[in-house]
Amino acid sequence: MLVFQENLAGENYVLSRQKDELAENLNAAEVKLRKLQSEIDDLTESQTQATEVTALKRDKHGLQSKLKGKVLVLSLLRIQDLVAAYRVASPSGAAKLCQF
């Protein structure tokens, strides 16, 4: 039982680190996205060539797609975190949870 709890604690630590790393990546992507949006706004205001605006919009769209994927992964890691914590708190309940 103690070994099982230690394993879960280890898994919980790894998941927590992965979640933190994804959160940092997510924040960095959001900052980059805001910067690209600002550049798009500046280019649009100064009526720069349409090709530059199109390239920035394409980059923005690509970042938004990556951001959505990272949000999904982060959500899944949070769910795994909760399940791991539940297993540690209630090993008998965890057995029932694993039956589903």
Secondary structure, 3 states (H helix, E strand, C coil): CHHHHHHHHHHHHHHHHHHHHHHHHHHHHHHHHHHHHHHHHHHHHCCCCHHHHHHHHHHHHHHHHHHHHHHHHHHHHHHHHHHHHHHHHCHHHHHHHHCC
